[in-house]
Amino acid sequence: MLCLGIESTAHTFSVGIINDQGNILSLVSDTYKPQTGGLKPVDVVEHHYMVFNRVLKQSISRANIKFTNLDLIAFSQGPGLGPCLRVGAAIARSLSLKLKIPIVGVNHCIAHVEIGRLLCKVDDPVIVYVSGGNTIISAFDSGMYQVFGETLDLAIGNMIDMVARDHGIPHPGGPRLEKIAKGGTNYINLPYIVKGMDLSFSGLYTAIWKQAQVQEKTNEINKDSQEDLFYSLQETAFSMLAEVSERAIAHTEKNSVLLTGGVAANKRLQEMLLYISNEHNIEFHVVPQELAGDNGAMIAWTGILQFKSSNPVEISETKILPKWRMDDVSIPWRTNKEYNVHEVHKEKTKIVLNKSDKKLLQNLNIQGEIIRRGAEAVLIHSKWFNRDVLIKYRLPKNYRINEIDKKLRISRTIKEARTLIELFKFGIPVPSIYEINPAMGLIVMQYISGNRLKDVIPNLSDKELGKIFREIGFWLAKIHQNDRMHGDLTTSNIIYTANRELFFIDFGLTESSIGIEEKAMDLHLFKRVISSTHGKYFPDLYDQFIQGYSEVEKKDQSEIISRINQIELRGRYNIERKKSNAF
């Protein structure tokens, strides 16, 4: 089977031809580059119409085929800029009708994932998808590519391009900014905003803009100051991204990471994710640079996967979907395993082992056993004055520069210990604290014998699960009543004991003096975890969770549920949907 794929979501018009063995026969792209400023859809559309005929013919010529040899047409149906999507859709429909061959509309985000899985020969990775329009941490679960984390405002590529434009660097600004940043040595303190597995880059952009304004007014703008500013921007933004990626790795326990999208070409980001992958003893893959950005080959390949595992579509079903989220798309080719090119590729990449547990314990001068390595810390079962204790040690993260890492380790250790002490006094089921060493990032606490709730959910009855999730909601409301938010509430951060008791752990992202926004964010994050990790139980478990929360939180019920919906709409391509799960 031969498929021609058309990509036109934004600045690039691209045509790729690929066969059902995953061999790319041709790929021709033409990218619109504005003289000044950002992308104006009207100008991009004009560009696409001017180049499409040449790009099509070149792609056919380089593939050494005729149009009549094609078996399938695929096009980017969404998400993307509506006017640009219409160009590709119109051309695809015309080709399908003229050649009398089937047509499929492809989700652009999923195409970035599938071309990465094909070329990197990786089956089931955590996906770090970063581009001008997207910043998404995803993984396959419950028949879909679930979103475990994403930007709540600016996409990282867009943010970098905006900074570049502010400094007179033409589009695309990312590669030039990366080159300049290599000369930076002095870190400028910038906002570091991580909310569970979600990110916010707007504050970072604003801080960079203000810093540049100060430098301009004081005549301090020079080569060195720009290098330091871009260096600080990259170190902060990529550290945030790497942190949430590691959190997703620890939670999903996948055995590989795939970096894809236009920003995947950044070498500093690659270094950070490689370090994390090595720490977790898993594989790391990067989509080849020539296919990291928007391209027609990824559309063609995903079109083949989609066509072979689904029913053909009519022309009337090819309406563009500018806000089509990847977690709204069923993935039958992975669910049914009817067609999987990866069965051909059995070889594994070499895994780099991390340092031994024994050496780590020796360095810490601790007698005990490491029972788990999480995203931020190792958990050590040990003895403390003849008591069974858990020692939580926040590992230094060498992918982060010391100015960022040291500050985070100390502040999070203090916040977590303080929060656990306060909540324990209020009767919340959390471990008691025995000792804290902020400089080392170390907390000695009560050892709770049990399993992560995430691991036991499949073994529990619906009745037991309903009771548990009502109780989770109840206790979270109690935590909120005591002016604290959890900040990273997942089923990995709740212990379930043999006596059917719940204990809440891992308060490193906690905040105090909270309001409606923080309360709603906790609920939003837990809702996402249930839907992404435990999709077969959703929405029943979420409804039980909300019922338990509502037993305690009565005053601000309507405001909190309204804010949850607002937070969800901040994610990329989210649209207003019917309100549900009201208190």
Residue pairs with C-beta under 8 A, 6 or more apart in sequence:
1 19
1 20
1 71
1 72
1 304
1 308
2 17
2 18
2 19
2 25
2 63
2 65
2 69
2 70
2 71
2 72
3 17
3 18
3 19
3 20
3 70
3 71
3 72
3 73
3 74
3 300
3 301
3 303
3 304
3 307
4 15
4 16
4 17
4 59
4 60
4 70
4 72
4 73
4 74
4 95
4 296
4 300
5 15
5 16
5 17
5 18
5 73
5 74
5 75
5 106
5 296
5 297
5 298
5 299
5 300
5 301
5 302
5 303
6 13
6 14
6 15
6 73
6 74
6 75
6 76
6 88
6 91
6 92
6 296
6 299
7 13
7 14
7 15
7 16
7 29
7 75
7 76
7 88
7 108
7 111
7 294
7 295
7 296
7 298
7 299
8 14
8 48
8 75
8 76
8 80
8 84
8 85
8 87
8 88
8 89
8 91
9 76
9 78
9 79
9 80
9 81
9 84
9 85
9 88
9 108
9 133
9 294
10 39
10 44
10 80
10 81
10 84
10 132
10 133
10 294
11 31
11 32
11 33
11 39
11 44
11 132
11 171
11 294
12 29
12 30
12 31
12 32
12 293
12 294
12 295
13 29
13 30
13 31
13 32
13 47
13 48
13 51
13 52
13 55
13 87
13 88
14 27
14 28
14 29
14 30
14 55
14 294
14 295
14 296
14 297
14 299
15 26
15 27
15 28
15 29
15 55
15 56
15 58
15 59
15 296
16 24
16 26
16 27
16 28
16 59
16 295
16 296
16 297
16 298
16 299
16 300
16 301
17 24
17 25
17 26
17 27
17 59
17 60
17 63
17 65
17 70
17 296
17 297
17 300
18 24
18 25
18 297
18 300
18 301
18 304
19 25
20 304
20 308
21 341
22 118
22 301
22 341
24 297
25 62
25 63
25 64
25 65
26 58
26 59
26 60
26 61
26 62
26 63
27 59
27 290
27 291
27 295
27 296
27 297
28 55
28 58
28 59
28 62
28 296
29 55
29 294
29 295
29 296
30 47
30 51
30 54
30 55
32 39
32 43
32 44
32 47
32 48
33 170
33 171
33 172
34 40
34 43
34 170
34 171
35 170
36 170
37 165
38 161
38 162
38 165
38 171
39 81
39 171
41 81
41 82
41 83
41 84
42 83
44 81
44 83
44 84
45 83
45 84
45 86
45 87
48 84
48 87
48 88
49 87
52 87
52 91
56 91
59 296
60 66
60 67
67 95
67 99
68 99
70 95
70 99
70 101
71 101
71 102
72 101
72 102
72 103
72 104
72 303
72 304
72 307
73 92
73 95
73 96
73 99
73 101
73 102
73 103
73 104
73 303
74 92
74 103
74 104
74 105
74 106
74 299
74 300
74 302
74 303
74 304
74 306
74 307
75 88
75 89
75 91
75 92
75 103
75 104
75 105
75 106
75 299
75 303
75 318
76 85
76 88
76 105
76 106
76 108
76 111
76 299
77 85
77 89
77 105
77 106
77 107
77 108
77 318
77 319
77 320
77 321
77 324
78 85
78 105
78 107
78 108
78 320
78 321
78 322
78 323
78 324
78 573
79 107
79 108
79 109
79 133
79 321
79 322
79 323
79 324
79 325
79 572
79 573
80 108
80 133
80 322
81 322
82 320
82 322
85 320
85 322
86 320
89 105
89 318
89 319
89 320
92 103
92 318
93 103
93 315
93 318
95 101
95 103
96 102
96 103
96 315
97 315
102 307
102 312
102 313
103 313
103 315
103 318
104 303
104 306
104 307
104 310
104 312
104 313
105 313
105 317
105 318
105 320
105 321
106 299
106 302
106 303
106 306
107 302
107 324
107 326
107 329
108 294
108 299
108 324
109 129
109 134
109 136
109 145
109 325
109 326
110 145
110 302
110 326
110 329
110 331
111 298
111 299
111 301
111 302
112 129
112 131
112 260
112 261
112 287
112 298
113 127
113 129
113 138
113 145
113 258
113 260
113 326
114 298
114 301
114 302
114 305
115 260
115 287
115 291
115 295
115 297
115 298
115 301
115 302
116 122
116 125
116 127
116 258
116 259
116 260
116 285
116 287
117 123
117 125
117 258
117 342
118 301
118 341
118 342
119 287
119 288
119 291
120 258
120 285
120 286
120 287
121 342
121 345
121 347
122 256
122 258
122 283
122 285
122 342
123 256
123 340
123 342
124 139
124 140
124 254
124 255
124 256
125 139
125 254
125 256
125 257
125 258
125 283
125 285
126 137
126 138
126 139
126 148
126 245
126 248
126 249
126 252
126 254
126 256
126 257
126 258
127 136
127 137
127 138
127 139
127 145
127 257
127 258
127 260
128 137
128 241
128 245
128 257
128 258
128 259
128 260
128 264
128 273
129 135
129 136
129 137
129 138
129 260
129 261
130 136
130 155
130 156
130 157
130 241
130 259
130 260
130 261
130 262
130 263
130 264
130 269
131 155
131 157
131 261
131 262
131 263
131 293
131 294
132 155
132 157
132 158
132 161
132 172
132 262
132 263
133 155
133 157
133 158
133 572
134 150
134 155
134 157
134 261
134 572
135 150
135 151
135 155
135 156
135 157
135 199
135 201
135 241
135 572
136 147
136 149
136 150
136 151
136 326
136 572
137 147
137 148
137 149
137 150
137 197
137 244
137 245
137 248
138 145
138 146
138 147
138 148
138 326
138 327
139 145
139 146
139 148
139 248
139 252
139 254
139 532
140 146
140 331
140 334
141 252
141 532
141 533
141 535
142 532
142 534
142 535
142 536
143 330
143 331
143 332
143 334
143 335
143 535
144 327
144 328
144 329
144 330
144 331
144 535
145 326
145 327
145 329
145 331
146 327
146 531
146 532
146 533
146 535
147 325
147 326
147 327
147 528
147 532
147 571
148 197
148 248
148 251
148 252
148 528
148 532
149 196
149 197
149 198
149 199
149 244
149 245
149 247
149 248
150 198
150 199
150 571
150 572
151 198
151 199
151 200
151 201
151 571
151 572
152 195
152 198
152 199
152 200
152 567
152 570
152 571
153 200
153 201
153 202
153 570
154 162
154 201
154 202
154 205
155 201
155 572
156 199
156 201
156 237
156 241
156 263
157 174
157 261
157 262
157 263
159 201
159 202
159 204
159 205
159 237
160 173
160 174
160 177
160 233
160 237
160 263
161 171
161 172
161 173
161 174
162 205
163 173
163 177
163 205
163 208
163 209
163 230
163 233
164 170
164 171
164 172
164 173
164 174
164 176
164 177
165 171
165 173
166 208
166 209
166 212
167 212
167 226
169 176
169 177
172 262
174 262
174 263
174 265
174 266
175 265
177 230
177 233
177 234
178 230
178 234
178 266
178 267
178 268
180 226
180 227
180 230
181 227
181 230
181 231
181 233
181 234
181 268
182 227
182 231
183 223
183 224
183 227
183 231
184 227
184 228
184 229
184 230
184 231
184 232
185 227
185 228
185 231
186 228
186 231
186 232
187 228
187 231
187 232
187 235
187 401
187 403
187 404
188 211
188 228
188 229
188 232
189 232
189 403
190 204
190 207
190 208
190 232
190 233
190 236
191 203
191 204
191 207
191 236
192 236
192 239
192 240
192 404
192 408
193 199
193 200
193 201
193 203
193 204
193 240
194 240
194 243
194 244
194 509
195 487
195 509
195 521
195 525
196 244
196 247
196 487
196 488
196 489
196 490
196 509
196 521
196 525
197 244
197 247
197 248
197 251
197 488
197 525
197 528
198 244
198 525
198 571
199 240
199 241
199 244
201 237
201 240
204 233
204 236
204 237
208 229
208 233
211 229
212 221
212 229
214 220
215 221
215 225
215 229
234 266
234 268
235 268
235 400
235 401
235 404
236 404
238 266
238 268
238 269
238 272
239 272
239 399
239 400
239 401
239 404
241 269
241 272
242 269
242 272
242 273
242 276
242 399
242 400
243 375
243 397
245 257
245 273
245 276
246 276
246 279
246 280
246 375
246 376
247 375
247 376
247 488
249 257
249 276
249 277
249 280
249 282
249 375
250 280
250 373
250 374
250 375
250 492
251 375
251 454
251 490
251 492
251 529
251 533
252 533
254 282
255 282
255 283
256 277
256 282
256 283
256 284
256 285
257 273
257 276
257 277
257 282
257 283
257 284
257 285
258 285
258 286
258 287
259 269
259 270
259 273
259 284
259 285
259 286
259 287
260 286
260 287
260 292
261 287
261 292
261 293
262 292
262 293
262 294
263 269
264 270
264 286
264 287
264 289
264 292
265 289
265 292
265 293
270 286
271 399
272 399
272 400
273 284
273 399
274 284
275 398
275 399
276 399
277 283
277 284
278 284
278 352
278 353
278 354
279 354
279 373
279 395
280 354
280 373
281 351
281 352
281 353
281 354
282 351
283 348
283 349
283 351
285 349
286 292
291 297
291 298
305 333
305 339
306 333
308 333
308 338
308 339
309 332
309 333
309 336
309 338
309 339
310 332
322 573
323 573
323 574
323 575
324 573
325 571
325 572
325 573
325 574
327 532
332 338
333 339
333 340
334 340
357 369
357 370
357 378
360 370
360 378
361 367
361 368
361 370
361 380
364 380
364 393
364 442
366 380
366 382
366 391
367 382
367 383
368 380
368 381
368 382
368 383
368 391
369 380
369 381
369 382
370 378
370 379
370 380
370 381
371 379
371 380
371 381
372 378
372 379
373 379
374 492
374 506
376 394
376 395
376 397
376 412
376 508
377 392
377 393
377 394
377 395
377 441
378 392
378 393
378 395
379 390
379 391
379 392
380 390
380 391
380 392
380 393
381 388
381 389
381 390
381 447
382 389
382 390
382 391
383 389
384 391
384 434
384 435
384 444
387 434
387 447
388 447
389 434
389 444
389 445
389 446
389 447
390 431
390 444
390 445
390 446
390 447
390 448
391 442
391 443
391 444
391 445
392 442
392 443
392 445
393 440
393 441
393 442
394 409
394 412
394 413
394 441
394 442
394 508
395 441
396 405
396 409
396 441
397 405
397 409
398 405
400 408
409 441
410 438
410 439
410 441
412 441
412 508
412 509
413 436
413 437
413 438
413 441
413 442
413 443
413 508
414 436
414 438
415 507
415 508
415 510
416 443
416 506
416 507
416 508
416 510
417 433
417 436
417 438
417 443
419 484
419 507
419 510
419 512
420 430
420 431
420 432
420 433
420 443
420 445
420 507
421 433
422 482
422 484
423 430
423 479
423 482
423 484
423 504
424 430
424 431
424 432
424 433
426 478
426 482
427 478
428 475
428 478
428 479
428 482
428 504
429 475
429 501
429 502
429 503
429 504
430 503
430 504
430 505
430 507
431 445
431 446
431 447
431 448
431 503
431 505
432 445
432 446
433 443
433 444
433 445
433 446
434 444
434 445
434 446
435 443
435 444
436 442
436 443
436 444
437 443
448 495
448 497
448 503
448 505
449 497
449 498
450 495
450 496
450 497
450 498
450 501
450 503
451 495
451 496
452 491
452 492
452 493
452 494
452 495
452 496
453 468
453 491
453 492
453 494
453 495
453 496
453 502
454 490
454 491
454 492
454 533
456 496
457 465
457 491
457 534
457 537
460 468
462 540
464 500
465 537
465 540
465 541
465 544
466 540
466 541
466 544
467 544
468 496
468 502
469 541
469 542
469 544
469 545
469 548
470 544
470 545
470 547
470 548
470 551
471 502
471 548
472 494
472 502
472 526
472 545
472 548
473 544
473 545
473 546
473 547
473 548
473 549
473 550
473 551
474 548
474 549
474 551
474 552
475 502
475 504
475 548
476 486
476 489
476 522
476 523
476 526
476 549
477 548
477 549
477 550
477 551
477 552
477 553
478 552
479 485
479 486
479 504
480 514
480 519
480 522
480 553
481 552
481 553
483 512
483 513
483 514
484 507
484 510
484 511
484 512
484 514
485 510
485 511
485 514
485 518
485 519
485 521
485 522
486 493
486 504
486 507
486 509
486 510
486 522
487 507
487 508
487 509
487 510
487 511
487 522
488 506
488 507
488 508
488 509
488 525
489 504
489 522
489 525
489 526
489 529
490 525
490 526
490 529
490 533
491 529
491 530
491 533
491 534
492 506
493 504
493 505
493 506
494 502
494 503
494 504
494 505
495 502
495 503
495 504
495 505
496 502
497 503
511 518
516 556
516 559
516 560
516 563
517 563
519 553
519 556
519 560
519 563
520 560
520 561
520 563
520 564
520 566
520 567
521 567
523 546
523 549
523 560
523 564
524 564
524 567
524 568
526 545
527 542
527 545
527 564
530 537
530 538
530 541
530 542
530 545
531 538
531 539
531 542
534 541
539 580
539 581
542 581
543 581
546 581
546 583
549 583
550 557
550 583
553 560
553 583
557 583
558 582
558 583
560 583
561 579
561 581
561 582
561 583
565 579
568 574
569 575
569 576
